[in-house]
């Protein structure tokens, strides 16, 4: 994963505000959206977050946060050892992305065991709690508040320019409620070997100076795609490819 080319994928800067978004069938919307995308093609992640939430992304201070870095490092060595055990559930996941949830769960256990620390799922602006969306974890320590985003990353893709980090500004479901240090924990892996996910190491990344890029895009779900009204031809119910 290459920090300098990580992407923020959002529909438009207009979603940062409480005003209702204009309908996509408004002929003025698309040109305006594309102009917004060009003007925001690249910028600092810290500025994006502050503009969207009125909360600051604080940089890591090597002196003030020395104890936090030391404690996180020690916790990650223990977590990596547990995750590498053949009996751990992470080796049974169907997709690599699903393994990140196990990493989150291990961090919740480890960080809550540190005296004076509190680790949990960040609450939203609306007062609810949800695991989806950035950031994944909120950690309160005597040295400050931290948001942590743990990810599994392939050794082969560390130098890839493909986007692997997403932040979509929200109004009612924003999970950034504090001025805080934002950290990414990348756990590298070398793929599967004899039914086991081979974990090779970890990196702790300070996101305060991260440059990000905007990508304007429209999306649709499978539920919206495969409706009877839109389907013009389909295989027969018995055309499953299996012999009877």
N, C-alpha and C positions, 0 to 999 in steps of 0.2 A: 504494500500500500504506500503510495507516494503522497505525502501530506501536501505538497505544492500543487497537486492537480485534483484535489478532492472537490466535489461539486455539491452545491446546494440546489436541490430540485424543488422549485415552487411554481405555482401557476402564474402569479403576478404579485407585485408589491402591494396591490390593492387589498389583498387578504390580510395585511397587517392591521387594518383599521376595522372599526366596528360597523362602518357603513355597509349596506347590502351590496354584494358584487353585481355589476351589470350583467345582463343576460348575454350569452355568447352569440345569440342571433342579432344583436345590435351591431350594425355594420361598422360602427366606430370603434368597437371593442378590440377587434383583432389588430388593426394598425397600432392602436395605443399600447396594447400588450407587447407587441413586437418592439416598439420603440422603448418601452420600459426594459425589456430584456437586453437590448443593445446597450442602454445606458448603465445597466447593472451587471454587465458581462463578467466583471471580476472585482472583488473587494474583500476587505478583511471580515472574517467570521465574527469577530468581536463587534464590529459596527452593525452588521446585520442583526445580531441578537439584541443589541441595545436599541436599535431603531424599532424593532418589532415588540420588545417587551419592557423597555425602559429599565432594564437591568444590565449591569456591567459584567463583562467577561474579564476577570482579573488574571493577570499573569502570575505564574509561579514565582515566588521569591525564594531563592535557594537557602536563605538564612531563616526566614520566618517559617517556611514550610519544610524545613529539614526533617523534623520528626515525622511529618506526614509521609514524605517520600520514603523514609526509612521503613516505616510501618507498612506502607503499601507494598514495597519491594519484598519484605519478609513474608507478607501474606500471599503474594503471587507465587513465591517459591513453594509454599505449602500447598496452594491451590493446584499448581501445575503437577505436583507429585500425586495428589489425590485424583486429578482428572486422568492422569496417565495410567492409573491402576486398571487392569484389564476388566475388573468387575464394574467399573463406573458406568452409569447410564449413558454418558456422552457417546460411548462407542456403539450405541444402538440407534442413534438418530438416523432418520432417513436422508436428511439434507444437512449440509454444513451449517447453514443459517440457524437451524434448530438447535445446534450445539451451543450457541451463544447464550441461550436461556440457562443452561447448566452452569455456564461461567458466571452469569448473574447470581444464580442461587448460591454458588460457592462464595462469592464476594459478600453477599448478605450475611452469611454465617460468619465468615472470618472478620469482617469489619465491625460487626456488632459485638464481637467478643473482645475488641480492644477497649480497655477502660477509658471512659470519657467520650467514646465515639458513638454515633447513632447513624445507622444506614438503613434506608428504606426506598420505596418507590415514590418518586416525586408526585405531589398533588397537582391538580390542574387549577386554572383560574376559577373554574366553576365549582371547585371544592371536591371534585371526585378524584379517584386514583385509577390510573391506567398504566399498563406495562408497555403498551405500544407507543412509538414516537420517541423523539429525542428530548431530554436525555433519559437513560435507563435508570440511573441510581442517584440518590441524593445522600451525601455524607456530611454530617455535622461533627466537627472536631474542635478541640480547644484552640486550634490554630486558624480556624476559619471554616467556611462552607465550600463544599466541592460537589460538582456534578461529574459523574463518571459514566462513560459509555464503553462497555466492554465488547470486543469483537474478535471473532476468529478470522484469521487471514492466511491464505495460502502462501507458502514460501515462494512459489513461482510467480505470484501476482504482486509481490511487494513493489516492483518497479513498473507496474501496469498503470496506464493513464485512465483506465475505466473507473467510473465513479463508484465509490464504495461507502460513502458517508453522505447522509441526507439530513437536512434540517428544513422543515416546512413551518413557517410562522403560522400560528393559530391565535384565535381570539379567546374563545371559551375553554379550549383544551390545551392552552399553553402550559408546559410543565416547568418553565423557568420562572420561579417566583422570588429569586434571591440574586443579589450581586454575589458572584462566586467564581472560583477557579474551575475551568472546564478541562477535564482530562479524558483522554481516550486510552484504554488499555487494549493493545493488540496482542493476541496470543497466536503465534504462528504455528502452522501445521504442515506436514509433508504428505498429506493424503492418508489413504487407508492402506494398512498392511496386515494381512491375516485377520481381517475383521476388526481391526483396532485403529483408531484415529491417532496418528503419530504426532504428538505435540512437541515442538522443538524449542520454544522459548517465548518470551514476552517483552513488550516495550511499553513504557509509560510516556504518553505524548501530551504536551501542553498545547491546547488548541487556541490560545489567545492571539497568536500571530499568524494563524492559518489563513491563507488566501483562498477564497471560494468563488465559484462561478454560478451564475443563474442559468437554468435551462427552462424555458417556457414550453409547456407541453399540455395537450389535452389527454384525458384518460377515460377508459370505460372498463367495466367489469364483465366477467363471463355472463353474469345474470342479465346484463343489458345487451350483450352481443347475441346470445343464442336464444332469442325469443321466437315463438312461432311466427310472429308477424314479419320478422326479418329473415327467417330461414326460407330459402327458395328451393332447396333440394336436400335430401338426406338419405343415408343408407337405410335399408329395411331393418326392422327389429331383429331379424335372424342373421344379419350380415355381420357377425362378430368375428369372423375369421377362425372360429373353432369348429372342428368336425363333431357331428353328433353321432 
